[in-house]
Amino acid sequence: MLDIKLVRANPDLVKENIKKKFQDEKLPLVDEVLEFDAKLREAKTRADSLRGQRNAISKEIGGYMAKGMKAEAEEAKAKVSAMAKEMEELEAMEDDLSAKIRERMLVIPNIIDPSVPIGKDDSENVEIEKFGEPVVPDFEVPYHIDIMERLNGIDLDSARRTSGNGFYYLKGDIARLHSAILSYARDFMIDRGFTYYVPPFMIRSNVVTGVMSFAEMENMMYKIEGEDLYLIGTSEHSMIGKFIDTILEESELPQTLTSYSPCFRKEVGAHGIEERGVYRIHQFEKQEMVVVCHPDESAQWFVKLWQNTVDFFRSLEIPVRTLECCSGDLADLKVKSCDVEAWSPRQKKYFEVGSCSNLGDAQARRLGIRVRGKDAKELYFAHTLNNTVVAPPRMLIAFLENNLRADGSVAIPQPLQPYMGGKTEIRRKGE
């Protein structure tokens, strides 16, 4: 959410930013905010004036009564009563205008970083850098579900019967591999100085609207019927929500957190074979990283966060690349974002396995996350960032394809072997 002072001072900048995000339908919101804001300030000024007059007249009433000037006292009381009624009406007007302003401000997108490339959608994202050499083996790489089934590691049919499409049973060594990757990711981030958390898996609506846009909320979140609770779509939702309505001391920054959670999403219908299986699903698990920091440090932390993911994937011998997300691909709260994509030997292209985002002070404004400066009087909004460490089972696709051998077995890179009971490979039983 933008600072109202910015909207007042530079509405053209706000409108130009909306155009850069190809959301022209939101342009009228800026003028509506300015109109409601002007009326709100006018109402507040009038209310303040009435309070001053009421206090002065209230003092006069005592004097009139002391002098036996009953008529004057009654007249003064009538004035106070009329003022009180008008003030009550003004307070109701203020509440209504404030609600209208907030409703619109929550929809107006955040100001994007000047370095963000302008483009309509993810097809116009820009490659930043490649890490590792993408390899296409001299044997055919099967579809990821076929790999898992040959290793007796997945049961989709039972999941459809119990839960419907978009769910799965992992089993055996594939299930163990799934857990091993998450455990390794946890320790990887702890070793980089992040504090490990297991957060709540449900959050209240005020946290939901604090961490994401309405469009994201509608497309992603599952609501718990009869409760003011939503299942989290990713653990950064509850991790950022942890700081709601708090004042952090500047000396406590940065807050560097890594969290594990299941994630629940209303994923839109998949298109094509590669997005079926376990690529787009309603339930998965994820290791996340979250940073709450000083505004001057968020750009540095943005680079550190995506580099952590790159380093993690490269430690498992998976080639990756980073993509700068263009303006039209940025969610409304984001200042800057980049995707990490893993190499798919089967598709002979990269596909998304994680996303790193700098949200500036947008989430902090919505949630009231403030920082007390060194002079103890200064309060400012923190900056928040998040990034995916790893999200299996999507990551399993990249892992299995890049570590598959010609005989159908899967090699286990050295960092994962302790988490796999010392196993160096996965084979079908009996092979």
C-alpha positions in Angstrom: 0.0 0.0 0.0 1.3 3.4 -1.0 1.9 6.3 1.3 -1.1 8.7 0.9 1.4 11.5 1.0 2.9 10.2 -2.2 -0.5 10.0 -3.9 -1.2 13.6 -2.9 2.1 15.0 -3.9 2.6 13.1 -7.1 -0.5 11.5 -8.5 0.9 11.5 -12.0 3.8 9.2 -10.9 1.2 6.8 -9.4 -0.8 6.8 -12.6 2.3 6.3 -14.7 3.2 3.3 -12.6 -0.3 1.8 -13.1 0.2 2.2 -16.9 3.6 0.5 -16.7 1.8 -2.5 -15.1 -0.8 -2.5 -17.9 -3.6 -1.9 -15.4 -5.3 1.1 -16.9 -8.6 0.1 -15.4 -7.2 1.2 -12.0 -6.4 4.7 -13.1 -9.7 6.2 -11.8 -8.8 5.0 -8.4 -6.1 7.6 -8.0 -8.6 10.5 -8.5 -11.1 8.8 -6.3 -8.5 8.6 -3.5 -7.6 12.2 -3.9 -11.3 13.2 -3.8 -12.1 11.2 -0.7 -8.9 12.3 1.0 -9.8 16.0 0.4 -13.2 15.4 2.0 -11.7 13.5 4.9 -9.2 16.3 5.7 -12.0 18.8 5.4 -14.2 16.8 7.8 -11.3 16.4 10.3 -10.6 20.2 10.2 -14.3 20.9 10.9 -14.4 18.4 13.7 -11.2 19.8 15.3 -12.8 23.3 15.1 -16.0 22.1 16.7 -14.1 20.4 19.6 -12.3 23.7 20.3 -15.6 25.7 20.3 -17.4 23.0 22.4 -14.7 23.1 25.0 -14.8 26.9 25.2 -18.6 27.0 25.5 -18.6 24.2 28.1 -16.5 26.4 30.3 -18.9 29.3 29.8 -21.8 27.2 31.0 -20.3 26.9 34.5 -19.9 30.6 34.7 -23.4 31.3 33.6 -24.8 28.9 36.2 -22.7 30.5 38.9 -24.2 33.9 38.0 -27.7 32.5 37.8 -27.9 33.2 34.1 -30.0 30.2 33.4 -31.3 31.3 30.0 -27.7 31.9 28.7 -26.7 28.5 30.2 -29.5 26.7 28.4 -28.7 28.4 25.2 -25.0 27.4 25.6 -26.0 23.8 26.4 -28.1 23.7 23.2 -25.1 24.9 21.2 -23.0 22.1 22.7 -25.6 19.5 22.0 -25.8 20.6 18.4 -22.1 20.5 18.1 -22.0 17.1 19.6 -24.5 15.9 17.0 -22.5 17.4 14.2 -19.3 15.9 15.5 -20.9 12.5 15.7 -22.0 12.8 12.0 -18.5 14.0 11.1 -16.9 11.0 12.8 -19.2 8.6 10.9 -18.2 10.5 7.7 -14.5 10.1 8.6 -14.9 6.4 9.2 -16.7 6.0 5.8 -14.1 8.1 3.9 -11.2 6.3 5.6 -12.7 2.9 4.6 -13.2 4.1 1.0 -9.6 5.4 0.8 -8.1 2.2 2.2 -10.2 0.0 0.0 -8.8 1.8 -3.1 -5.3 2.1 -1.8 -5.1 -1.6 -1.2 -5.8 -2.1 -5.0 -3.4 0.6 -6.3 -0.1 -1.2 -7.1 3.2 -0.5 -5.4 5.7 1.7 -7.2 8.0 -0.6 -9.1 11.8 -0.3 -9.1 13.2 1.8 -12.0 15.3 -1.3 -13.0 12.2 -3.4 -13.7 11.8 -4.1 -17.5 8.5 -3.0 -18.9 6.4 -5.9 -20.3 2.8 -7.2 -20.3 3.3 -10.7 -18.9 5.8 -13.4 -18.1 6.6 -13.9 -21.8 8.5 -10.6 -21.6 10.6 -11.5 -18.5 14.3 -11.0 -19.1 17.1 -13.6 -18.5 19.7 -12.3 -16.0 22.2 -15.2 -15.7 22.7 -18.9 -16.1 24.4 -21.1 -13.5 25.7 -24.6 -14.5 25.8 -26.2 -17.9 22.4 -27.5 -19.1 22.8 -31.1 -20.4 20.6 -33.2 -22.6 21.5 -36.9 -22.1 21.9 -39.3 -25.0 18.9 -41.3 -23.8 15.2 -40.3 -23.6 14.1 -38.7 -20.3 10.6 -39.9 -19.5 7.8 -37.8 -18.1 8.3 -37.2 -14.4 5.3 -39.2 -13.4 6.7 -42.2 -15.4 10.0 -41.9 -13.6 8.3 -41.9 -10.2 6.0 -44.8 -11.1 8.9 -46.9 -12.4 10.5 -46.3 -9.0 7.2 -47.2 -7.3 7.2 -43.7 -5.7 3.8 -42.2 -6.5 0.1 -43.1 -6.5 -2.1 -40.6 -8.3 -5.1 -42.9 -8.7 -5.7 -43.3 -5.0 -5.3 -39.6 -4.5 -8.0 -38.8 -7.1 -10.4 -41.2 -5.2 -9.7 -39.6 -1.8 -9.2 -36.0 -2.7 -9.7 -35.4 -6.5 -7.3 -34.0 -9.1 -4.3 -32.0 -8.0 -3.3 -34.3 -5.2 -0.9 -37.2 -4.8 0.5 -39.9 -2.6 4.3 -40.1 -2.6 5.8 -43.3 -1.2 8.9 -45.3 -0.7 12.2 -43.7 -1.8 10.5 -40.9 -3.6 8.7 -39.8 -0.5 12.0 -40.1 1.4 13.7 -38.0 -1.2 11.0 -35.4 -0.9 11.6 -35.2 2.9 15.4 -35.3 2.4 15.3 -32.3 0.1 13.3 -30.3 2.6 15.5 -31.3 5.5 18.6 -30.4 3.6 17.1 -27.0 2.6 16.3 -26.3 6.3 19.9 -27.0 7.3 21.3 -25.1 4.3 19.5 -22.0 5.4 20.3 -22.4 9.1 24.0 -22.7 8.1 23.6 -19.3 6.3 22.4 -17.6 9.6 18.7 -17.8 9.2 16.4 -18.7 12.2 14.3 -21.8 11.6 10.5 -21.6 12.1 7.5 -23.8 11.7 4.7 -21.3 11.5 0.9 -21.5 11.8 -0.7 -23.0 8.7 -3.8 -20.9 9.0 -4.0 -17.1 9.2 -6.8 -14.5 9.7 -8.2 -12.3 7.0 -6.5 -9.2 8.2 -3.2 -10.9 7.7 -4.2 -12.2 4.3 -5.1 -8.7 3.1 -1.8 -7.5 4.6 0.5 -9.8 2.7 -1.1 -10.0 -0.7 -3.4 -8.4 -3.2 -7.1 -9.2 -3.6 -6.5 -10.8 -7.0 -3.9 -13.2 -5.5 -6.2 -13.9 -2.6 -9.1 -14.9 -4.8 -6.9 -17.1 -7.1 -5.0 -18.8 -4.3 -6.5 -19.0 -0.9 -8.8 -21.6 0.7 -11.2 -20.2 3.2 -12.1 -22.2 6.3 -15.9 -22.3 6.4 -17.5 -20.5 9.4 -14.1 -19.2 10.6 -12.0 -16.1 10.1 -9.2 -18.3 8.9 -7.5 -19.1 5.6 -5.1 -22.0 4.8 -1.7 -20.5 3.9 -0.6 -20.6 0.2 3.0 -20.2 1.3 4.7 -19.8 4.7 5.9 -16.2 4.2 2.2 -15.2 4.7 2.2 -16.3 8.3 5.9 -15.4 8.8 5.4 -11.7 7.7 2.1 -11.8 9.6 4.1 -12.6 12.7 5.1 -9.0 12.9 1.7 -7.4 12.6 1.2 -4.3 14.7 4.7 -4.5 16.1 7.5 -1.9 16.7 10.9 -3.4 16.1 14.1 -1.7 17.4 16.5 -0.8 14.6 19.1 -2.8 16.4 16.9 -5.9 15.9 17.2 -5.7 12.1 17.6 -7.5 9.9 15.2 -10.3 10.8 16.3 -13.3 8.8 13.9 -16.3 9.0 13.5 -19.6 7.2 10.3 -21.5 7.5 8.8 -24.9 6.6 5.2 -25.4 5.9 2.6 -27.2 3.8 1.0 -24.9 1.3 -2.5 -25.0 -0.1 -3.5 -23.3 -3.3 -6.5 -23.1 -5.7 -4.2 -23.7 -8.7 -5.8 -22.9 -12.0 -6.3 -25.7 -14.4 -3.1 -27.1 -16.0 -2.4 -26.9 -19.7 -0.4 -29.6 -21.4 1.3 -32.7 -20.1 4.2 -31.0 -18.4 1.9 -29.0 -16.1 0.0 -32.1 -15.0 1.3 -34.7 -12.6 2.9 -32.9 -9.6 3.7 -29.6 -11.4 0.5 -27.7 -10.5 -1.1 -29.1 -7.4 -3.4 -28.0 -4.5 -1.1 -29.1 -1.7 2.7 -29.2 -1.4 5.5 -28.4 1.0 8.0 -25.7 0.9 11.1 -24.2 2.6 10.9 -20.4 2.5 13.2 -17.5 3.5 11.9 -14.2 4.8 13.8 -10.9 5.6 12.5 -7.9 7.5 15.1 -5.1 7.2 16.0 -1.4 7.0 14.8 0.2 3.8 18.4 1.0 2.8 19.3 -2.7 2.9 16.5 -4.3 1.0 18.2 -4.1 -2.4 21.2 -5.9 -1.0 19.1 -8.6 0.6 17.2 -9.1 -2.6 20.4 -10.3 -4.3 21.5 -12.4 -1.3 18.1 -14.2 -1.2 18.0 -15.3 -4.9 21.7 -16.2 -4.7 20.8 -18.6 -1.8 18.4 -20.5 -4.0 20.9 -20.6 -6.9 23.5 -22.0 -4.5 21.1 -24.6 -3.1 20.2 -26.0 -6.6 23.8 -25.9 -7.8 24.8 -27.9 -4.7 22.5 -30.6 -6.0 24.0 -30.4 -9.5 20.9 -28.8 -11.1 21.5 -26.1 -13.7 19.4 -23.0 -13.1 18.9 -19.5 -14.4 17.5 -16.3 -13.1 14.9 -14.1 -14.8 14.0 -10.5 -14.1 10.2 -10.3 -13.9 8.8 -7.6 -16.1 6.3 -4.9 -14.9 3.2 -6.8 -16.0 4.3 -10.0 -14.3 4.7 -8.3 -10.9 2.0 -8.8 -8.2 0.7 -5.5 -7.0 2.7 -5.4 -3.8 6.1 -6.1 -5.4 8.8 -3.6 -6.1 11.0 -6.0 -7.8 11.1 -9.8 -8.4 13.1 -12.5 -10.1 12.3 -16.1 -10.8 14.7 -19.0 -10.4 14.2 -21.6 -13.1 15.7 -25.1 -13.2 16.8 -26.9 -16.4 14.5 -29.7 -17.7 16.5 -32.2 -19.8 13.1 -33.6 -21.0 11.7 -30.3 -22.2 15.1 -28.9 -23.2 14.2 -25.7 -21.5 14.1 -24.0 -18.0 10.9 -24.0 -15.8 10.1 -22.0 -12.7 11.0 -23.5 -9.3 11.1 -20.4 -7.1 10.5 -16.7 -6.9 12.3 -13.9 -5.0 10.5 -10.7 -4.2 11.3 -7.3 -2.7 8.0 -5.8 -1.5 9.4 -2.5 -0.2 7.3 -1.2 2.7 3.9 -2.3 1.1 3.3 -5.2 3.5 4.7 -3.2 6.5 2.2 -0.4 5.8 -0.7 -2.8 5.5 0.3 -4.8 8.7 1.7 -1.9 10.8 5.3 -3.2 11.0 7.3 -0.3 12.2 10.9 0.3 13.3 12.1 2.6 16.0 15.1 4.6 14.9 18.2 5.2 16.9 16.9 8.6 18.2 14.0 6.7 19.8 11.5 9.1 18.4 11.7 8.2 14.7 9.3 5.5 13.5 9.5 4.2 10.0 8.1 1.2 8.0 10.3 -1.8 7.5 11.0 -3.4 4.2 10.0 -7.1 3.7 11.4 -9.7 1.2 10.7 -13.3 0.6 12.2 -16.1 -1.5 11.6 -19.8 -2.1 14.5 -22.0 -1.0 12.8 -25.1 -2.4 9.3 -26.3 -3.1 9.0 -30.0 -3.7 7.4 -31.9 -5.4 7.9 -29.4 -8.3 11.6 -29.4 -7.4 11.5 -33.2 -7.7 10.8 -32.9 -11.4 14.1 -31.0 -11.9 15.9 -33.3 -9.5 14.8 -36.6 -11.1 15.3 -35.4 -14.7 18.8 -34.0 -14.0 20.0 -37.0 -11.9 18.4 -39.8 -14.0 20.7 -42.5 -15.4 20.2 -44.4 -18.6 19.3 -47.6 -16.7 16.4 -45.8 -15.0 18.1 -45.3 -11.6 18.5 -41.9 -10.0 21.8 -40.7 -8.5 21.8 -39.0 -5.1 24.3 -36.1 -4.8 26.6 -36.1 -1.8 24.8 -33.4 0.2 21.6 -35.4 0.2 23.1 -38.7 1.0 23.1 -38.2 4.9 19.3 -37.4 4.6 18.7 -40.6 2.6 20.3 -43.0 5.1 23.6 -43.0 3.1 21.9 -44.1 -0.1 23.9 -43.0 -3.2 21.1 -44.0 -5.7 17.5 -44.9 -6.0 16.5 -48.1 -7.9 13.5 -50.2 -8.3 13.4 -53.0 -5.7 15.0 -56.1 -7.1 17.2 -54.2 -9.6 
